[in-house]
């Protein structure tokens, strides 16, 4: 599982001209699911995400987590995080989770995040989404379950 976490001043997702999710200060999280991912892996990734201390405190140090700043989450599925670009110029996505499994895992992540974060907004799984963001920093972190689980 991979999470690309972007600290944002604001972000939104638009599907077919309609905004499906929008936040102000918080994290835009692009979520890639691999076929071998499990609920246990998702739980570890969620714990790491929610506890990520990448907001500045009164001294300018990145020391505050999402709850400390009242931040929101915008969760967007993105199977292309598992693109394999080793051969040729056309990426392969064979490592990405099959749609049914990946959607189930994405919905699980959303449900678990909603238990811990007041403002959780989402994209639409499998849709053609337009993601708009104002990256704050810019500050981007990549969490990969292969490295933290």
N, CA, C and O atoms as a GROMACS GRO file, in nm:
protein
  596
    1UNK      N    1   0.086  -0.118   0.000
    1UNK     CA    2   0.000   0.000   0.000
    1UNK      C    3   0.090   0.123   0.000
    1UNK      O    4   0.194   0.127   0.065
    2UNK      N    5   0.047   0.221  -0.073
    2UNK     CA    6   0.121   0.347  -0.079
    2UNK      C    7   0.026   0.462  -0.055
    2UNK      O    8  -0.085   0.467  -0.107
    3UNK      N    9   0.074   0.556   0.028
    3UNK     CA   10   0.004   0.682   0.050
    3UNK      C   11   0.100   0.793   0.009
    3UNK      O   12   0.213   0.799   0.057
    4UNK      N   13   0.056   0.881  -0.078
    4UNK     CA   14   0.129   1.004  -0.106
    4UNK      C   15   0.053   1.114  -0.032
    4UNK      O   16  -0.061   1.147  -0.066
    5UNK      N   17   0.118   1.167   0.071
    5UNK     CA   18   0.054   1.264   0.160
    5UNK      C   19   0.105   1.403   0.124
    5UNK      O   20   0.226   1.429   0.127
    6UNK      N   21   0.014   1.491   0.089
    6UNK     CA   22   0.052   1.628   0.059
    6UNK      C   23  -0.015   1.720   0.161
    6UNK      O   24  -0.137   1.721   0.175
    7UNK      N   25   0.068   1.796   0.230
    7UNK     CA   26   0.015   1.895   0.324
    7UNK      C   27  -0.040   2.008   0.240
    7UNK      O   28   0.031   2.066   0.158
    8UNK      N   29  -0.168   2.040   0.261
    8UNK     CA   30  -0.233   2.139   0.176
    8UNK      C   31  -0.296   2.252   0.256
    8UNK      O   32  -0.337   2.234   0.371
    9UNK      N   33  -0.303   2.368   0.192
    9UNK     CA   34  -0.381   2.479   0.246
    9UNK      C   35  -0.528   2.460   0.209
    9UNK      O   36  -0.617   2.500   0.283
   10UNK      N   37  -0.550   2.396   0.092
   10UNK     CA   38  -0.684   2.356   0.049
   10UNK      C   39  -0.669   2.258  -0.066
   10UNK      O   40  -0.570   2.258  -0.139
   11UNK      N   41  -0.771   2.174  -0.081
   11UNK     CA   42  -0.772   2.076  -0.190
   11UNK      C   43  -0.915   2.033  -0.217
   11UNK      O   44  -1.000   2.037  -0.128
   12UNK      N   45  -0.940   1.992  -0.341
   12UNK     CA   46  -1.073   1.943  -0.376
   12UNK      C   47  -1.063   1.842  -0.489
   12UNK      O   48  -0.962   1.834  -0.559
   13UNK      N   49  -1.171   1.765  -0.504
   13UNK     CA   50  -1.183   1.667  -0.612
   13UNK      C   51  -1.312   1.695  -0.686
   13UNK      O   52  -1.418   1.714  -0.625
   14UNK      N   53  -1.302   1.698  -0.818
   14UNK     CA   54  -1.417   1.725  -0.903
   14UNK      C   55  -1.438   1.605  -0.996
   14UNK      O   56  -1.344   1.560  -1.061
   15UNK      N   57  -1.561   1.554  -1.001
   15UNK     CA   58  -1.597   1.444  -1.089
   15UNK      C   59  -1.716   1.489  -1.172
   15UNK      O   60  -1.821   1.525  -1.118
   16UNK      N   61  -1.699   1.488  -1.303
   16UNK     CA   62  -1.805   1.528  -1.397
   16UNK      C   63  -1.864   1.665  -1.361
   16UNK      O   64  -1.986   1.684  -1.364
   17UNK      N   65  -1.776   1.759  -1.326
   17UNK     CA   66  -1.818   1.895  -1.297
   17UNK      C   67  -1.872   1.919  -1.156
   17UNK      O   68  -1.906   2.032  -1.122
   18UNK      N   69  -1.878   1.814  -1.075
   18UNK     CA   70  -1.930   1.825  -0.938
   18UNK      C   71  -1.820   1.800  -0.837
   18UNK      O   72  -1.746   1.702  -0.849
   19UNK      N   73  -1.808   1.887  -0.738
   19UNK     CA   74  -1.710   1.868  -0.632
   19UNK      C   75  -1.759   1.757  -0.540
   19UNK      O   76  -1.866   1.767  -0.481
   20UNK      N   77  -1.679   1.650  -0.528
   20UNK     CA   78  -1.717   1.536  -0.443
   20UNK      C   79  -1.654   1.545  -0.306
   20UNK      O   80  -1.699   1.478  -0.212
   21UNK      N   81  -1.549   1.625  -0.292
   21UNK     CA   82  -1.483   1.642  -0.163
   21UNK      C   83  -1.394   1.764  -0.167
   21UNK      O   84  -1.332   1.794  -0.268
   22UNK      N   85  -1.388   1.834  -0.053
   22UNK     CA   86  -1.303   1.952  -0.044
   22UNK      C   87  -1.264   1.975   0.101
   22UNK      O   88  -1.345   1.955   0.192
   23UNK      N   89  -1.139   2.015   0.123
   23UNK     CA   90  -1.091   2.049   0.257
   23UNK      C   91  -1.012   2.178   0.250
   23UNK      O   92  -0.965   2.220   0.144
   24UNK      N   93  -0.998   2.240   0.364
   24UNK     CA   94  -0.903   2.349   0.378
   24UNK      C   95  -0.775   2.284   0.433
   24UNK      O   96  -0.733   2.181   0.380
   25UNK      N   97  -0.714   2.340   0.533
   25UNK     CA   98  -0.590   2.287   0.588
   25UNK      C   99  -0.602   2.138   0.619
   25UNK      O  100  -0.699   2.094   0.681
   26UNK      N  101  -0.502   2.062   0.576
   26UNK     CA  102  -0.503   1.919   0.605
   26UNK      C  103  -0.413   1.843   0.511
   26UNK      O  104  -0.313   1.895   0.461
   27UNK      N  105  -0.450   1.717   0.487
   27UNK     CA  106  -0.374   1.628   0.400
   27UNK      C  107  -0.459   1.584   0.282
   27UNK      O  108  -0.572   1.537   0.299
   28UNK      N  109  -0.404   1.600   0.162
   28UNK     CA  110  -0.455   1.530   0.046
   28UNK      C  111  -0.376   1.400   0.040
   28UNK      O  112  -0.253   1.403   0.037
   29UNK      N  113  -0.446   1.287   0.040
   29UNK     CA  114  -0.379   1.157   0.041
   29UNK      C  115  -0.418   1.078  -0.082
   29UNK      O  116  -0.535   1.041  -0.100
   30UNK      N  117  -0.320   1.052  -0.167
   30UNK     CA  118  -0.340   0.965  -0.283
   30UNK      C  119  -0.310   0.824  -0.235
   30UNK      O  120  -0.205   0.799  -0.175
   31UNK      N  121  -0.402   0.731  -0.261
   31UNK     CA  122  -0.394   0.597  -0.204
   31UNK      C  123  -0.381   0.493  -0.315
   31UNK      O  124  -0.467   0.483  -0.402
   32UNK      N  125  -0.272   0.418  -0.311
   32UNK     CA  126  -0.251   0.307  -0.404
   32UNK      C  127  -0.257   0.176  -0.327
   32UNK      O  128  -0.194   0.162  -0.222
   33UNK      N  129  -0.333   0.082  -0.380
   33UNK     CA  130  -0.350  -0.048  -0.317
   33UNK      C  131  -0.286  -0.155  -0.405
   33UNK      O  132  -0.305  -0.158  -0.526
   34UNK      N  133  -0.210  -0.243  -0.340
   34UNK     CA  134  -0.143  -0.355  -0.407
   34UNK      C  135  -0.224  -0.482  -0.380
   34UNK      O  136  -0.292  -0.491  -0.277
   35UNK      N  137  -0.218  -0.577  -0.469
   35UNK     CA  138  -0.298  -0.700  -0.456
   35UNK      C  139  -0.275  -0.772  -0.324
   35UNK      O  140  -0.366  -0.836  -0.273
   36UNK      N  141  -0.155  -0.763  -0.268
   36UNK     CA  142  -0.123  -0.836  -0.145
   36UNK      C  143  -0.160  -0.758  -0.017
   36UNK      O  144  -0.134  -0.807   0.093
   37UNK      N  145  -0.218  -0.640  -0.028
   37UNK     CA  146  -0.251  -0.560   0.090
   37UNK      C  147  -0.362  -0.623   0.172
   37UNK      O  148  -0.450  -0.692   0.120
   38UNK      N  149  -0.356  -0.598   0.302
   38UNK     CA  150  -0.454  -0.653   0.396
   38UNK      C  151  -0.508  -0.542   0.486
   38UNK      O  152  -0.456  -0.430   0.486
   39UNK      N  153  -0.611  -0.574   0.564
   39UNK     CA  154  -0.666  -0.481   0.661
   39UNK      C  155  -0.560  -0.445   0.765
   39UNK      O  156  -0.553  -0.330   0.809
   40UNK      N  157  -0.478  -0.542   0.804
   40UNK     CA  158  -0.372  -0.516   0.902
   40UNK      C  159  -0.271  -0.414   0.849
   40UNK      O  160  -0.226  -0.326   0.923
   41UNK      N  161  -0.237  -0.425   0.722
   41UNK     CA  162  -0.147  -0.327   0.661
   41UNK      C  163  -0.215  -0.191   0.657
   41UNK      O  164  -0.153  -0.090   0.689
   42UNK      N  165  -0.341  -0.188   0.618
   42UNK     CA  166  -0.415  -0.061   0.613
   42UNK      C  167  -0.418   0.005   0.751
   42UNK      O  168  -0.399   0.126   0.762
   43UNK      N  169  -0.441  -0.074   0.856
   43UNK     CA  170  -0.445  -0.018   0.991
   43UNK      C  171  -0.314   0.048   1.029
   43UNK      O  172  -0.314   0.155   1.090
   44UNK      N  173  -0.202  -0.015   0.995
   44UNK     CA  174  -0.070   0.043   1.025
   44UNK      C  175  -0.047   0.171   0.946
   44UNK      O  176   0.007   0.269   0.998
   45UNK      N  177  -0.090   0.170   0.820
   45UNK     CA  178  -0.074   0.290   0.736
   45UNK      C  179  -0.161   0.405   0.788
   45UNK      O  180  -0.116   0.519   0.790
   46UNK      N  181  -0.282   0.374   0.828
   46UNK     CA  182  -0.373   0.477   0.881
   46UNK      C  183  -0.315   0.536   1.009
   46UNK      O  184  -0.316   0.658   1.027
   47UNK      N  185  -0.266   0.451   1.097
   47UNK     CA  186  -0.206   0.499   1.223
   47UNK      C  187  -0.091   0.595   1.194
   47UNK      O  188  -0.079   0.700   1.257
   48UNK      N  189  -0.006   0.558   1.100
   48UNK     CA  190   0.108   0.643   1.063
   48UNK      C  191   0.059   0.774   1.002
   48UNK      O  192   0.110   0.881   1.035
   49UNK      N  193  -0.040   0.767   0.914
   49UNK     CA  194  -0.097   0.886   0.849
   49UNK      C  195  -0.154   0.982   0.952
   49UNK      O  196  -0.119   1.100   0.952
   50UNK      N  197  -0.240   0.934   1.038
   50UNK     CA  198  -0.308   1.019   1.136
   50UNK      C  199  -0.208   1.083   1.233
   50UNK      O  200  -0.228   1.196   1.278
   51UNK      N  201  -0.102   1.011   1.265
   51UNK     CA  202  -0.003   1.062   1.359
   51UNK      C  203   0.108   1.146   1.298
   51UNK      O  204   0.193   1.199   1.369
   52UNK      N  205   0.107   1.159   1.166
   52UNK     CA  206   0.214   1.231   1.095
   52UNK      C  207   0.223   1.376   1.144
   52UNK      O  208   0.127   1.452   1.132
   53UNK      N  209   0.338   1.412   1.200
   53UNK     CA  210   0.358   1.547   1.256
   53UNK      C  211   0.434   1.633   1.154
   53UNK      O  212   0.556   1.646   1.160
   54UNK      N  213   0.358   1.692   1.062
   54UNK     CA  214   0.423   1.772   0.958
   54UNK      C  215   0.366   1.912   0.946
   54UNK      O  216   0.387   1.981   0.846
   55UNK      N  217   0.293   1.955   1.048
   55UNK     CA  218   0.249   2.094   1.054
   55UNK      C  219   0.340   2.170   1.149
   55UNK      O  220   0.388   2.115   1.248
   56UNK      N  221   0.365   2.296   1.118
   56UNK     CA  222   0.457   2.377   1.198
   56UNK      C  223   0.394   2.421   1.329
   56UNK      O  224   0.277   2.457   1.335
   57UNK      N  225   0.476   2.418   1.434
   57UNK     CA  226   0.434   2.470   1.565
   57UNK      C  227   0.470   2.618   1.573
   57UNK      O  228   0.511   2.678   1.474
   58UNK      N  229   0.454   2.678   1.692
   58UNK     CA  230   0.480   2.822   1.710
   58UNK      C  231   0.626   2.859   1.686
   58UNK      O  232   0.657   2.977   1.667
   59UNK      N  233   0.716   2.760   1.686
   59UNK     CA  234   0.858   2.786   1.661
   59UNK      C  235   0.901   2.754   1.518
   59UNK      O  236   1.020   2.757   1.486
   60UNK      N  237   0.804   2.722   1.434
   60UNK     CA  238   0.836   2.691   1.295
   60UNK      C  239   0.887   2.549   1.273
   60UNK      O  240   0.932   2.517   1.163
   61UNK      N  241   0.879   2.464   1.374
   61UNK     CA  242   0.923   2.324   1.364
   61UNK      C  243   0.805   2.238   1.319
   61UNK      O  244   0.692   2.259   1.363
   62UNK      N  245   0.831   2.141   1.232
   62UNK     CA  246   0.724   2.049   1.193
   62UNK      C  247   0.704   1.950   1.307
   62UNK      O  248   0.772   1.849   1.318
   63UNK      N  249   0.608   1.985   1.392
   63UNK     CA  250   0.590   1.913   1.517
   63UNK      C  251   0.444   1.884   1.550
   63UNK      O  252   0.417   1.819   1.651
   64UNK      N  253   0.350   1.929   1.467
   64UNK     CA  254   0.208   1.915   1.498
   64UNK      C  255   0.141   1.816   1.402
   64UNK      O  256   0.172   1.812   1.283
   65UNK      N  257   0.049   1.737   1.457
   65UNK     CA  258  -0.025   1.642   1.376
   65UNK      C  259  -0.157   1.702   1.328
   65UNK      O  260  -0.188   1.818   1.358
   66UNK      N  261  -0.232   1.624   1.257
   66UNK     CA  262  -0.358   1.669   1.198
   66UNK      C  263  -0.456   1.719   1.303
   66UNK      O  264  -0.519   1.824   1.286
   67UNK      N  265  -0.470   1.645   1.411
   67UNK     CA  266  -0.564   1.684   1.518
   67UNK      C  267  -0.524   1.816   1.582
   67UNK      O  268  -0.610   1.897   1.619
   68UNK      N  269  -0.395   1.839   1.597
   68UNK     CA  270  -0.346   1.961   1.662
   68UNK      C  271  -0.382   2.088   1.586
   68UNK      O  272  -0.394   2.196   1.644
   69UNK      N  273  -0.399   2.074   1.454
   69UNK     CA  274  -0.431   2.192   1.373
   69UNK      C  275  -0.576   2.190   1.322
   69UNK      O  276  -0.616   2.277   1.246
   70UNK      N  277  -0.653   2.089   1.366
   70UNK     CA  278  -0.792   2.078   1.320
   70UNK      C  279  -0.802   2.053   1.172
   70UNK      O  280  -0.895   2.101   1.107
   71UNK      N  281  -0.708   1.978   1.117
   71UNK     CA  282  -0.701   1.955   0.974
   71UNK      C  283  -0.795   1.846   0.925
   71UNK      O  284  -0.840   1.761   1.001
   72UNK      N  285  -0.823   1.852   0.796
   72UNK     CA  286  -0.908   1.752   0.732
   72UNK      C  287  -0.827   1.658   0.646
   72UNK      O  288  -0.709   1.679   0.621
   73UNK      N  289  -0.894   1.553   0.600
   73UNK     CA  290  -0.835   1.456   0.507
   73UNK      C  291  -0.916   1.453   0.379
   73UNK      O  292  -1.039   1.451   0.382
   74UNK      N  293  -0.847   1.454   0.267
   74UNK     CA  294  -0.910   1.431   0.138
   74UNK      C  295  -0.844   1.305   0.082
   74UNK      O  296  -0.727   1.308   0.045
   75UNK      N  297  -0.920   1.195   0.076
   75UNK     CA  298  -0.867   1.065   0.037
   75UNK      C  299  -0.907   1.033  -0.107
   75UNK      O  300  -1.025   1.034  -0.141
   76UNK      N  301  -0.806   1.005  -0.191
   76UNK     CA  302  -0.828   0.984  -0.334
   76UNK      C  303  -0.759   0.854  -0.376
   76UNK      O  304  -0.639   0.838  -0.355
   77UNK      N  305  -0.834   0.763  -0.436
   77UNK     CA  306  -0.774   0.638  -0.484
   77UNK      C  307  -0.692   0.668  -0.610
   77UNK      O  308  -0.732   0.749  -0.694
   78UNK      N  309  -0.577   0.601  -0.621
   78UNK     CA  310  -0.491   0.623  -0.737
   78UNK      C  311  -0.407   0.499  -0.765
   78UNK      O  312  -0.298   0.483  -0.711
   79UNK      N  313  -0.460   0.411  -0.851
   79UNK     CA  314  -0.390   0.286  -0.880
   79UNK      C  315  -0.256   0.310  -0.950
   79UNK      O  316  -0.170   0.222  -0.947
   80UNK      N  317  -0.238   0.426  -1.012
   80UNK     CA  318  -0.113   0.452  -1.085
   80UNK      C  319   0.008   0.464  -0.992
   80UNK      O  320   0.121   0.471  -1.040
   81UNK      N  321  -0.015   0.466  -0.860
   81UNK     CA  322   0.099   0.466  -0.768
   81UNK      C  323   0.177   0.335  -0.776
   81UNK      O  324   0.289   0.326  -0.726
   82UNK      N  325   0.117   0.234  -0.839
   82UNK     CA  326   0.187   0.107  -0.859
   82UNK      C  327   0.231   0.087  -1.004
   82UNK      O  328   0.241  -0.026  -1.050
   83UNK      N  329   0.256   0.196  -1.074
   83UNK     CA  330   0.308   0.187  -1.211
   83UNK      C  331   0.448   0.129  -1.210
   83UNK      O  332   0.533   0.168  -1.130
   84UNK      N  333   0.471   0.035  -1.300
   84UNK     CA  334   0.603  -0.023  -1.320
   84UNK      C  335   0.655   0.032  -1.453
   84UNK      O  336   0.600   0.003  -1.559
   85UNK      N  337   0.762   0.111  -1.444
   85UNK     CA  338   0.815   0.179  -1.563
   85UNK      C  339   0.951   0.124  -1.606
   85UNK      O  340   1.026   0.191  -1.677
   86UNK      N  341   0.984   0.002  -1.563
   86UNK     CA  342   1.115  -0.055  -1.592
   86UNK      C  343   1.136  -0.082  -1.741
   86UNK      O  344   1.246  -0.060  -1.792
   87UNK      N  345   1.033  -0.129  -1.809
   87UNK     CA  346   1.047  -0.166  -1.950
   87UNK      C  347   0.967  -0.071  -2.037
   87UNK      O  348   0.849  -0.047  -2.012
   88UNK      N  349   1.031  -0.019  -2.138
   88UNK     CA  350   0.962   0.066  -2.234
   88UNK      C  351   0.912   0.196  -2.175
   88UNK      O  352   0.953   0.238  -2.067
   89UNK      N  353   0.822   0.258  -2.249
   89UNK     CA  354   0.768   0.388  -2.209
   89UNK      C  355   0.622   0.383  -2.169
   89UNK      O  356   0.563   0.486  -2.134
   90UNK      N  357   0.562   0.265  -2.174
   90UNK     CA  358   0.423   0.250  -2.133
   90UNK      C  359   0.420   0.176  -2.000
   90UNK      O  360   0.459   0.059  -1.994
   91UNK      N  361   0.374   0.242  -1.893
   91UNK     CA  362   0.375   0.178  -1.762
   91UNK      C  363   0.286   0.054  -1.756
   91UNK      O  364   0.184   0.045  -1.825
   92UNK      N  365   0.326  -0.040  -1.674
   92UNK     CA  366   0.246  -0.158  -1.644
   92UNK      C  367   0.188  -0.140  -1.505
   92UNK      O  368   0.252  -0.083  -1.417
   93UNK      N  369   0.066  -0.189  -1.485
   93UNK     CA  370   0.000  -0.174  -1.357
   93UNK      C  371  -0.036  -0.309  -1.296
   93UNK      O  372  -0.134  -0.319  -1.222
   94UNK      N  373   0.040  -0.413  -1.327
   94UNK     CA  374   0.008  -0.547  -1.281
   94UNK      C  375   0.016  -0.562  -1.129
   94UNK      O  376  -0.048  -0.651  -1.073
   95UNK      N  377   0.092  -0.476  -1.061
   95UNK     CA  378   0.102  -0.484  -0.914
   95UNK      C  379  -0.014  -0.417  -0.843
   95UNK      O  380  -0.037  -0.441  -0.724
   96UNK      N  381  -0.087  -0.333  -0.913
   96UNK     CA  382  -0.202  -0.265  -0.851
   96UNK      C  383  -0.311  -0.366  -0.818
   96UNK      O  384  -0.331  -0.463  -0.892
   97UNK      N  385  -0.380  -0.343  -0.707
   97UNK     CA  386  -0.488  -0.432  -0.667
   97UNK      C  387  -0.600  -0.435  -0.771
   97UNK      O  388  -0.629  -0.334  -0.834
   98UNK      N  389  -0.661  -0.550  -0.787
   98UNK     CA  390  -0.775  -0.563  -0.878
   98UNK      C  391  -0.885  -0.468  -0.828
   98UNK      O  392  -0.898  -0.446  -0.708
   99UNK      N  393  -0.965  -0.414  -0.920
   99UNK     CA  394  -1.062  -0.310  -0.882
   99UNK      C  395  -1.152  -0.345  -0.763
   99UNK      O  396  -1.167  -0.263  -0.673
  100UNK      N  397  -1.211  -0.464  -0.759
  100UNK     CA  398  -1.301  -0.499  -0.649
  100UNK      C  399  -1.228  -0.497  -0.515
  100UNK      O  400  -1.277  -0.441  -0.417
  101UNK      N  401  -1.112  -0.559  -0.512
  101UNK     CA  402  -1.033  -0.566  -0.388
  101UNK      C  403  -0.985  -0.428  -0.348
  101UNK      O  404  -0.992  -0.390  -0.231
  102UNK      N  405  -0.935  -0.351  -0.445
  102UNK     CA  406  -0.882  -0.217  -0.417
  102UNK      C  407  -0.992  -0.124  -0.367
  102UNK      O  408  -0.970  -0.045  -0.275
  103UNK      N  409  -1.110  -0.132  -0.427
  103UNK     CA  410  -1.221  -0.047  -0.382
  103UNK      C  411  -1.263  -0.084  -0.240
  103UNK      O  412  -1.292   0.005  -0.159
  104UNK      N  413  -1.266  -0.211  -0.210
  104UNK     CA  414  -1.300  -0.255  -0.074
  104UNK      C  415  -1.199  -0.201   0.027
  104UNK      O  416  -1.236  -0.155   0.135
  105UNK      N  417  -1.072  -0.206  -0.008
  105UNK     CA  418  -0.967  -0.155   0.081
  105UNK      C  419  -0.978  -0.003   0.095
  105UNK      O  420  -0.963   0.050   0.205
  106UNK      N  421  -1.004   0.066  -0.014
  106UNK     CA  422  -1.021   0.212  -0.012
  106UNK      C  423  -1.138   0.250   0.079
  106UNK      O  424  -1.126   0.342   0.160
  107UNK      N  425  -1.250   0.181   0.067
  107UNK     CA  426  -1.367   0.208   0.152
  107UNK      C  427  -1.335   0.179   0.299
  107UNK      O  428  -1.383   0.250   0.388
  108UNK      N  429  -1.257   0.076   0.324
  108UNK     CA  430  -1.216   0.045   0.461
  108UNK      C  431  -1.132   0.160   0.519
  108UNK      O  432  -1.154   0.202   0.632
  109UNK      N  433  -1.037   0.209   0.440
  109UNK     CA  434  -0.952   0.320   0.484
  109UNK      C  435  -1.036   0.442   0.516
  109UNK      O  436  -1.014   0.508   0.618
  110UNK      N  437  -1.132   0.473   0.431
  110UNK     CA  438  -1.221   0.587   0.454
  110UNK      C  439  -1.296   0.569   0.587
  110UNK      O  440  -1.299   0.661   0.670
  111UNK      N  441  -1.356   0.453   0.606
  111UNK     CA  442  -1.434   0.428   0.727
  111UNK      C  443  -1.348   0.439   0.853
  111UNK      O  444  -1.392   0.497   0.953
  112UNK      N  445  -1.227   0.386   0.849
  112UNK     CA  446  -1.140   0.392   0.966
  112UNK      C  447  -1.092   0.534   0.993
  112UNK      O  448  -1.084   0.576   1.109
  113UNK      N  449  -1.062   0.609   0.888
  113UNK     CA  450  -1.020   0.749   0.907
  113UNK      C  451  -1.134   0.831   0.966
  113UNK      O  452  -1.110   0.919   1.049
  114UNK      N  453  -1.257   0.804   0.925
  114UNK     CA  454  -1.373   0.879   0.977
  114UNK      C  455  -1.392   0.856   1.126
  114UNK      O  456  -1.452   0.939   1.194
  115UNK      N  457  -1.343   0.745   1.178
  115UNK     CA  458  -1.352   0.717   1.322
  115UNK      C  459  -1.257   0.805   1.402
  115UNK      O  460  -1.276   0.825   1.522
  116UNK      N  461  -1.153   0.859   1.334
  116UNK     CA  462  -1.048   0.932   1.404
  116UNK      C  463  -1.035   1.079   1.366
  116UNK      O  464  -0.978   1.158   1.440
  117UNK      N  465  -1.088   1.116   1.250
  117UNK     CA  466  -1.075   1.252   1.200
  117UNK      C  467  -1.214   1.306   1.170
  117UNK      O  468  -1.295   1.241   1.104
  118UNK      N  469  -1.241   1.426   1.219
  118UNK     CA  470  -1.375   1.485   1.204
  118UNK      C  471  -1.412   1.512   1.059
  118UNK      O  472  -1.524   1.482   1.017
  119UNK      N  473  -1.320   1.568   0.982
  119UNK     CA  474  -1.349   1.607   0.845
  119UNK      C  475  -1.273   1.517   0.747
  119UNK      O  476  -1.155   1.539   0.721
  120UNK      N  477  -1.343   1.417   0.694
  120UNK     CA  478  -1.286   1.327   0.593
  120UNK      C  479  -1.369   1.342   0.467
  120UNK      O  480  -1.490   1.317   0.467
  121UNK      N  481  -1.304   1.381   0.360
  121UNK     CA  482  -1.368   1.398   0.229
  121UNK      C  483  -1.304   1.297   0.133
  121UNK      O  484  -1.194   1.248   0.158
  122UNK      N  485  -1.374   1.267   0.023
  122UNK     CA  486  -1.325   1.161  -0.065
  122UNK      C  487  -1.345   1.193  -0.212
  122UNK      O  488  -1.423   1.280  -0.250
  123UNK      N  489  -1.270   1.119  -0.293
  123UNK     CA  490  -1.292   1.117  -0.436
  123UNK      C  491  -1.389   1.004  -0.467
  123UNK      O  492  -1.454   0.951  -0.378
  124UNK      N  493  -1.399   0.968  -0.595
  124UNK     CA  494  -1.487   0.859  -0.638
  124UNK      C  495  -1.400   0.751  -0.699
  124UNK      O  496  -1.331   0.774  -0.798
  125UNK      N  497  -1.403   0.633  -0.639
  125UNK     CA  498  -1.319   0.523  -0.686
  125UNK      C  499  -1.344   0.495  -0.834
  125UNK      O  500  -1.459   0.480  -0.877
  126UNK      N  501  -1.236   0.487  -0.910
  126UNK     CA  502  -1.244   0.451  -1.051
  126UNK      C  503  -1.291   0.561  -1.144
  126UNK      O  504  -1.296   0.541  -1.266
  127UNK      N  505  -1.325   0.676  -1.091
  127UNK     CA  506  -1.376   0.786  -1.174
  127UNK      C  507  -1.260   0.866  -1.234
  127UNK      O  508  -1.147   0.860  -1.186
  128UNK      N  509  -1.292   0.942  -1.337
  128UNK     CA  510  -1.199   1.040  -1.392
  128UNK      C  511  -1.211   1.163  -1.303
  128UNK      O  512  -1.308   1.238  -1.312
  129UNK      N  513  -1.111   1.182  -1.217
  129UNK     CA  514  -1.117   1.289  -1.117
  129UNK      C  515  -1.022   1.403  -1.154
  129UNK      O  516  -0.914   1.380  -1.209
  130UNK      N  517  -1.064   1.522  -1.123
  130UNK     CA  518  -0.979   1.639  -1.133
  130UNK      C  519  -0.946   1.680  -0.990
  130UNK      O  520  -1.035   1.718  -0.914
  131UNK      N  521  -0.819   1.672  -0.955
  131UNK     CA  522  -0.775   1.704  -0.819
  131UNK      C  523  -0.710   1.841  -0.822
  131UNK      O  524  -0.614   1.864  -0.896
  132UNK      N  525  -0.762   1.931  -0.739
  132UNK     CA  526  -0.710   2.067  -0.730
  132UNK      C  527  -0.651   2.083  -0.590
  132UNK      O  528  -0.715   2.049  -0.491
  133UNK      N  529  -0.528   2.136  -0.583
  133UNK     CA  530  -0.469   2.153  -0.451
  133UNK      C  531  -0.376   2.273  -0.447
  133UNK      O  532  -0.316   2.312  -0.547
  134UNK      N  533  -0.368   2.329  -0.329
  134UNK     CA  534  -0.267   2.430  -0.299
  134UNK      C  535  -0.177   2.366  -0.196
  134UNK      O  536  -0.207   2.364  -0.077
  135UNK      N  537  -0.064   2.312  -0.245
  135UNK     CA  538   0.030   2.241  -0.159
  135UNK      C  539   0.094   2.342  -0.066
  135UNK      O  540   0.140   2.447  -0.110
  136UNK      N  541   0.099   2.311   0.062
  136UNK     CA  542   0.152   2.401   0.164
  136UNK      C  543   0.296   2.362   0.192
  136UNK      O  544   0.321   2.265   0.264
  137UNK      N  545   0.387   2.436   0.137
  137UNK     CA  546   0.530   2.409   0.162
  137UNK      C  547   0.615   2.431   0.037
  137UNK      O  548   0.687   2.531   0.032
  138UNK      N  549   0.610   2.347  -0.061
  138UNK     CA  550   0.538   2.221  -0.070
  138UNK      C  551   0.593   2.118   0.029
  138UNK      O  552   0.712   2.116   0.060
  139UNK      N  553   0.505   2.034   0.076
  139UNK     CA  554   0.542   1.931   0.174
  139UNK      C  555   0.470   1.804   0.132
  139UNK      O  556   0.348   1.794   0.142
  140UNK      N  557   0.548   1.707   0.084
  140UNK     CA  558   0.494   1.580   0.036
  140UNK      C  559   0.572   1.466   0.097
  140UNK      O  560   0.695   1.466   0.095
  141UNK      N  561   0.500   1.368   0.151
  141UNK     CA  562   0.560   1.250   0.214
  141UNK      C  563   0.503   1.127   0.144
  141UNK      O  564   0.384   1.121   0.113
  142UNK      N  565   0.589   1.029   0.119
  142UNK     CA  566   0.543   0.903   0.062
  142UNK      C  567   0.556   0.794   0.168
  142UNK      O  568   0.665   0.767   0.218
  143UNK      N  569   0.442   0.732   0.200
  143UNK     CA  570   0.443   0.617   0.290
  143UNK      C  571   0.423   0.492   0.207
  143UNK      O  572   0.328   0.482   0.129
  144UNK      N  573   0.513   0.397   0.225
  144UNK     CA  574   0.504   0.270   0.153
  144UNK      C  575   0.502   0.158   0.256
  144UNK      O  576   0.592   0.150   0.340
  145UNK      N  577   0.400   0.074   0.250
  145UNK     CA  578   0.387  -0.033   0.350
  145UNK      C  579   0.508  -0.126   0.350
  145UNK      O  580   0.538  -0.187   0.452
  146UNK      N  581   0.577  -0.136   0.237
  146UNK     CA  582   0.696  -0.221   0.232
  146UNK      C  583   0.806  -0.167   0.323
  146UNK      O  584   0.895  -0.242   0.365
  147UNK      N  585   0.800  -0.040   0.355
  147UNK     CA  586   0.903   0.022   0.439
  147UNK      C  587   0.860   0.038   0.585
  147UNK      O  588   0.945   0.050   0.672
  148UNK      N  589   0.729   0.040   0.613
  148UNK     CA  590   0.686   0.066   0.752
  148UNK      C  591   0.614  -0.051   0.817
  148UNK      O  592   0.592  -0.050   0.938
  149UNK      N  593   0.576  -0.152   0.739
  149UNK     CA  594   0.501  -0.264   0.798
  149UNK      C  595   0.589  -0.387   0.817
  149UNK      O  596   0.542  -0.489   0.865
   0.00000   0.00000   0.00000
